[in-house]
Amino acid sequence: MKACEIFHVPHKKGYRWKWRHTGGDGRTLVESDESYALYYECLTAAREAGYEPRQRAPAGAEHN
């Protein structure tokens, strides 16, 4: 599976989730057309499209 990232986008008074696959230069190559109300829905949609979300480091991990 190719790696992707899940990110939030503004929606009305809150936010929703989308996923995207980026190239080595940081350019977006593929992005979900839909946005998802739940993180888990977005994660599932990314996997169904053949992408595996990258694991984010816990907050503050880069300082250890």
VOROGU-234004 format. One record per atom (N, C-alpha, C): x, y, z; residue number from 1; residue in three letters. Coordinates in steps of 0.1 Angstrom, whole numbers. Layout:
% residues N
[site [X Y Z] NUM 'ALA'] ...
END
This chain:
% residues 64
[site [8 -12 0] 1 'MET'] [site [0 0 0] 1 'MET'] [site [9 12 0] 1 'MET'] [site [4 23 -6] 2 'LYS'] [site [11 36 -6] 2 'LYS'] [site [7 43 6] 2 'LYS'] [site [16 52 11] 3 'ALA'] [site [14 60 23] 3 'ALA'] [site [5 72 20] 3 'ALA'] [site [-2 76 30] 4 'CYS'] [site [-10 88 28] 4 'CYS'] [site [-11 95 42] 4 'CYS'] [site [-16 107 42] 5 'GLU'] [site [-18 114 55] 5 'GLU'] [site [-33 118 56] 5 'GLU'] [site [-38 118 68] 6 'ILE'] [site [-51 123 71] 6 'ILE'] [site [-51 136 77] 6 'ILE'] [site [-59 146 72] 7 'PHE'] [site [-58 159 77] 7 'PHE'] [site [-73 165 78] 7 'PHE'] [site [-74 175 86] 8 'HIS'] [site [-88 181 88] 8 'HIS'] [site [-89 193 79] 8 'HIS'] [site [-102 196 75] 9 'VAL'] [site [-105 207 67] 9 'VAL'] [site [-117 214 73] 9 'VAL'] [site [-117 228 72] 10 'PRO'] [site [-129 235 78] 10 'PRO'] [site [-142 231 71] 10 'PRO'] [site [-152 230 80] 11 'HIS'] [site [-166 227 75] 11 'HIS'] [site [-176 233 84] 11 'HIS'] [site [-183 243 79] 12 'LYS'] [site [-193 250 87] 12 'LYS'] [site [-186 256 99] 12 'LYS'] [site [-191 252 111] 13 'LYS'] [site [-185 257 123] 13 'LYS'] [site [-176 247 130] 13 'LYS'] [site [-172 237 122] 14 'GLY'] [site [-163 227 127] 14 'GLY'] [site [-153 222 117] 14 'GLY'] [site [-151 210 116] 15 'TYR'] [site [-141 204 106] 15 'TYR'] [site [-145 190 102] 15 'TYR'] [site [-140 186 91] 16 'ARG'] [site [-141 172 86] 16 'ARG'] [site [-128 167 82] 16 'ARG'] [site [-127 154 78] 17 'TRP'] [site [-114 148 75] 17 'TRP'] [site [-113 144 61] 17 'TRP'] [site [-101 145 55] 18 'LYS'] [site [-97 141 42] 18 'LYS'] [site [-84 133 42] 18 'LYS'] [site [-81 126 32] 19 'TRP'] [site [-68 119 31] 19 'TRP'] [site [-61 124 18] 19 'TRP'] [site [-48 123 18] 20 'ARG'] [site [-40 127 5] 20 'ARG'] [site [-27 119 5] 20 'ARG'] [site [-23 116 -7] 21 'HIS'] [site [-10 110 -10] 21 'HIS'] [site [-1 120 -16] 21 'HIS'] [site [11 122 -11] 22 'THR'] [site [20 132 -16] 22 'THR'] [site [33 125 -22] 22 'THR'] [site [39 132 -31] 23 'GLY'] [site [51 127 -37] 23 'GLY'] [site [63 131 -28] 23 'GLY'] [site [75 127 -32] 24 'GLY'] [site [87 129 -24] 24 'GLY'] [site [90 144 -23] 24 'GLY'] [site [85 152 -32] 25 'ASP'] [site [87 167 -32] 25 'ASP'] [site [76 174 -24] 25 'ASP'] [site [67 166 -18] 26 'GLY'] [site [57 172 -10] 26 'GLY'] [site [44 177 -17] 26 'GLY'] [site [44 175 -31] 27 'ARG'] [site [33 178 -39] 27 'ARG'] [site [22 168 -37] 27 'ARG'] [site [9 173 -36] 28 'THR'] [site [-2 163 -35] 28 'THR'] [site [-4 156 -49] 28 'THR'] [site [-4 143 -49] 29 'LEU'] [site [-6 135 -61] 29 'LEU'] [site [-21 130 -62] 29 'LEU'] [site [-26 126 -50] 30 'VAL'] [site [-40 121 -50] 30 'VAL'] [site [-46 127 -37] 30 'VAL'] [site [-59 131 -38] 31 'GLU'] [site [-66 136 -26] 31 'GLU'] [site [-80 131 -26] 31 'GLU'] [site [-86 127 -15] 32 'SER'] [site [-99 122 -15] 32 'SER'] [site [-109 133 -20] 32 'SER'] [site [-119 129 -28] 33 'ASP'] [site [-129 139 -33] 33 'ASP'] [site [-138 142 -21] 33 'ASP'] [site [-141 133 -13] 34 'GLU'] [site [-151 134 -2] 34 'GLU'] [site [-143 139 11] 34 'GLU'] [site [-151 145 20] 35 'SER'] [site [-146 147 33] 35 'SER'] [site [-155 139 42] 35 'SER'] [site [-149 135 54] 36 'TYR'] [site [-156 126 63] 36 'TYR'] [site [-158 132 76] 36 'TYR'] [site [-170 129 82] 37 'ALA'] [site [-173 135 95] 37 'ALA'] [site [-164 128 106] 37 'ALA'] [site [-161 116 105] 38 'LEU'] [site [-154 108 115] 38 'LEU'] [site [-140 105 109] 38 'LEU'] [site [-130 106 118] 39 'TYR'] [site [-116 102 114] 39 'TYR'] [site [-116 87 109] 39 'TYR'] [site [-123 79 116] 40 'TYR'] [site [-123 65 113] 40 'TYR'] [site [-129 62 99] 40 'TYR'] [site [-139 70 95] 41 'GLU'] [site [-145 69 81] 41 'GLU'] [site [-134 72 71] 41 'GLU'] [site [-126 83 74] 42 'CYS'] [site [-116 87 65] 42 'CYS'] [site [-105 76 64] 42 'CYS'] [site [-101 71 75] 43 'LEU'] [site [-91 61 75] 43 'LEU'] [site [-95 48 67] 43 'LEU'] [site [-108 44 69] 44 'THR'] [site [-113 33 61] 44 'THR'] [site [-114 36 46] 44 'THR'] [site [-118 48 42] 45 'ALA'] [site [-118 51 28] 45 'ALA'] [site [-105 51 22] 45 'ALA'] [site [-95 56 29] 46 'ALA'] [site [-81 56 24] 46 'ALA'] [site [-76 42 22] 46 'ALA'] [site [-78 33 31] 47 'ARG'] [site [-74 19 30] 47 'ARG'] [site [-82 13 18] 47 'ARG'] [site [-94 16 16] 48 'GLU'] [site [-102 10 5] 48 'GLU'] [site [-97 15 -8] 48 'GLU'] [site [-91 27 -8] 49 'ALA'] [site [-85 32 -21] 49 'ALA'] [site [-70 27 -23] 49 'ALA'] [site [-65 19 -13] 50 'GLY'] [site [-52 14 -15] 50 'GLY'] [site [-41 22 -8] 50 'GLY'] [site [-44 30 2] 51 'TYR'] [site [-35 38 9] 51 'TYR'] [site [-35 35 23] 51 'TYR'] [site [-23 36 30] 52 'GLU'] [site [-22 33 44] 52 'GLU'] [site [-18 46 51] 52 'GLU'] [site [-26 51 60] 53 'PRO'] [site [-22 64 67] 53 'PRO'] [site [-10 62 75] 53 'PRO'] [site [-1 73 74] 54 'ARG'] [site [11 73 82] 54 'ARG'] [site [8 75 97] 54 'ARG'] [site [16 69 105] 55 'GLN'] [site [14 71 120] 55 'GLN'] [site [21 84 124] 55 'GLN'] [site [13 93 131] 56 'ARG'] [site [19 105 135] 56 'ARG'] [site [27 103 148] 56 'ARG'] [site [37 110 150] 57 'ALA'] [site [45 109 163] 57 'ALA'] [site [37 116 174] 57 'ALA'] [site [37 111 186] 58 'PRO'] [site [30 118 197] 58 'PRO'] [site [35 132 199] 58 'PRO'] [site [27 141 204] 59 'ALA'] [site [31 155 206] 59 'ALA'] [site [43 155 215] 59 'ALA'] [site [53 163 211] 60 'GLY'] [site [65 164 220] 60 'GLY'] [site [75 153 217] 60 'GLY'] [site [72 143 209] 61 'ALA'] [site [81 132 206] 61 'ALA'] [site [94 137 200] 61 'ALA'] [site [93 148 192] 62 'GLU'] [site [105 152 185] 62 'GLU'] [site [115 159 194] 62 'GLU'] [site [111 161 207] 63 'HIS'] [site [120 168 216] 63 'HIS'] [site [127 158 225] 63 'HIS'] [site [124 145 224] 64 'ASN'] [site [130 135 233] 64 'ASN'] [site [144 130 228] 64 'ASN'] 
END
